[in-house]
């Protein structure tokens, strides 16, 4: 009797589920056919020939960071190589025109495009803003990116889709509904095994609040949530036809999460090393002031507060009346109001530590001014934990500063490594070691500093625009076959 009752309930449920699955498959197939038809109708040129549309999904293309430099270099590289390609950029920067965005790329990065770019302006970028999701931020932003990707797909269906900003959840959308060949350039895995270990060890960091670390229950719940998200992230990422990563550190994480080794390769981001190598390198002349320069966007993970605290410690413990004065110059981009608020908080921290007169903030400055500050600096400072690569680190080395970066991620594995057996820079981990290492660098003779600077310069050629172009074209070649 119980078996008959179970069958009478289960069979209709299975039948209904089967019908719903078939309806869903038919609906999705219908949407795909409709999008394909839409593409064929809209993309024919004046001569009747269809250009190959390559879409770059980059909602913050006007932000002015290292990720944006990769975007514009990638577009310029494709324009050089392929004559029948039209590049499309999906962006949420509706406060600027396409001409202003392209002009900004030239002004900030010294990158001049060969042909015009088509911009598709998205209205729902707010869906990927972290501020919209105070809790379950990763999941919220990822779901939001699917809706933003759907808006992009409705407005323009490309032939080739490249996610150049880390929105992996858009990849299946463009591949299976848009019928596109898909690739991605991963600057930083949305979730990593390091993030899992931070939660597992109940470690308080910028992405793991104190109230979670103090509660074993909350920590276990967050760990389960992270494992679920890591599984989903691996699932969507494995849909890619081509995967490019920016460093050995990112490669290790993506291989363990996406398991797509056959189509994954390291493509170091393009650093404008030649422009910085033009700065003449010579033994420092005696000076009344030394400057320490930091180049990175004002985002929480960049940890500018650590730079300010380490600098204050250096001033407190190492300065003697007769020594040259020291200045810390923080150069970076502000993307939004939250970044601007962060800068205000950093200025307040300077006041609390009594170093306001010695710390200078330079926000959204033009390229020539950035170059001048780096040319005059003695130390280049970088403090992000597990920085995926570190374009700012390479630029500092190319410009001839003595680099001091965090002992983790890309700087540790790829950049601040010995070149031909000689030192190229220094690594530190906390406030004390940063202050001590800065003091040590200043204690070196100008000749010894010059030897380190020359060595660092020789080591950065592998991060040039030319090297990026070669490896990028090699990686994306399967998408164009």
Protein Blocks (a to p, Z undefined) as FASTA:
>chain_A
ZZmmmmmmmmmmmmmmmmmmmmmmmmmmmmmmmmmmmmmmmmpcfkopacdddddddfkl
mnopaklmmmmmmmmmmmmmpmkbccddddfblkbcfklmmmmmmmmnopacfbdcdddd
dfklmmmgmklmmghklmmmmmmmmmmmmmmmmmoccfbdcdfeopaklmmmmmmmnopa
cddddfbdfbdfklmmmmmnopacfklcfklmmpmklmmmmmmmmmmmmmmmmmmmmmpm
bdcdfbfklmmmmmmmnopmklgccddddddfklmmmpccddddddfbdcddddddddfk
lommlmmmmmmmmmmmmpcfklccdddddddddfblmlmmmmmmmmmmmmmnopmmmpcc
dehiafklmmmmmmmpmbdcdfbehifklpmlmmmmmnopacddddehjllmmmmgceeh
iafbdcdfbfmlmmmmmmmmmmpcfklmmmmmmmmmmmmmmmgfklmmmmmmmmmmmmmZ
Z
